[in-house]
Amino acid sequence: MATNNYPLTGFHFTVKWSDDDENVSFSEVSGLSVSTTPIEYREGANKEYTTFKMPGLKKYDNVTLKRGSMATDNGFYEWFNTIANNTVERRDITISLLNETHEPVVTWSLKNAFPIKYDGGSLNASDGQVLVESVELAYESFTVTRG
């Protein structure tokens, strides 16, 4: 079995953002990152005047999904409108980077995502560009699966 050993490209991907495994076409996904804040600690009886560091809590950045605005699809805005008095419809989001045969190579699984910002795009009478809407998502964590 031959394995391809080359860098991946980031232009061929799918996003599933509902329970019915509906694939939604997006032009851009950004913000798939996680960091850990180090905790500095020093024991009182330690003879060295230094601290040691240990990993603290993980922090997941917000993810932004962008797509061309469609006249018959108001899904972003409808989802954003589920926010009311500390309640919101949470969804598990699956983002899969695909290879040339349309099979997942890397998959990010976001847990309990919910919209925190909706942007309807910029209107400009002298610009002939596609209207791009976006939604920014907060979520609890993600896992990465390769292969």
CORUR-V754071 format. One record per residue. N is the residue number from 1. RES is the residue in one small letter. PHI is phi in whole degrees, -180 to 180 (999 if undefined). Layout:
BEGIN
N&RES&PHI  N&RES&PHI
END
This chain:
BEGIN
1&m&999  2&a&-84  3&t&-112  4&n&-85  5&n&-117  6&y&-143  7&p&-64  8&l&-80  9&t&-99  10&g&-108  11&f&-104  12&h&-117  13&f&-151  14&t&-128  15&v&-131  16&k&-107  17&w&-129  18&s&-146  19&d&-68  20&d&-89  21&d&57  22&e&-70  23&n&-84  24&v&-114  25&s&-80  26&f&-127  27&s&-95  28&e&-157  29&v&-129  30&s&-139  31&g&99  32&l&-77  33&s&-147  34&v&-139  35&s&-138  36&t&-122  37&t&-85  38&p&-73  39&i&-107  40&e&-94  41&y&-142  42&r&-140  43&e&-75  44&g&-64  45&a&-91  46&n&-69  47&k&-77  48&e&-86  49&y&-94  50&t&-138  51&t&-107  52&f&-113  53&k&-111  54&m&-135  55&p&-68  56&g&-106  57&l&-72  58&k&-85  59&k&-128  60&y&-101  61&d&-71  62&n&-69  63&v&-106  64&t&-114  65&l&-111  66&k&-125  67&r&-156  68&g&-68  69&s&-70  70&m&-110  71&a&-63  72&t&-106  73&d&-125  74&n&-116  75&g&-60  76&f&-58  77&y&-67  78&e&-63  79&w&-66  80&f&-59  81&n&-73  82&t&-77  83&i&-76  84&a&-160  85&n&47  86&n&67  87&t&-125  88&v&-158  89&e&-78  90&r&-93  91&r&-135  92&d&-89  93&i&-110  94&t&-120  95&i&-114  96&s&-122  97&l&-83  98&l&-109  99&n&-91  100&e&-68  101&t&-100  102&h&67  103&e&-104  104&p&-63  105&v&-106  106&v&-134  107&t&-128  108&w&-104  109&s&-111  110&l&-89  111&k&-102  112&n&55  113&a&-79  114&f&-150  115&p&-75  116&i&-119  117&k&-156  118&y&-119  119&d&-128  120&g&-77  121&g&101  122&s&-105  123&l&-100  124&n&-147  125&a&-67  126&s&-102  127&d&-123  128&g&-100  129&q&-81  130&v&-67  131&l&-74  132&v&-110  133&e&-103  134&s&-144  135&v&-135  136&e&-102  137&l&-116  138&a&-100  139&y&-157  140&e&-84  141&s&-167  142&f&-140  143&t&-119  144&v&-118  145&t&-121  146&r&-112  147&g&93
END
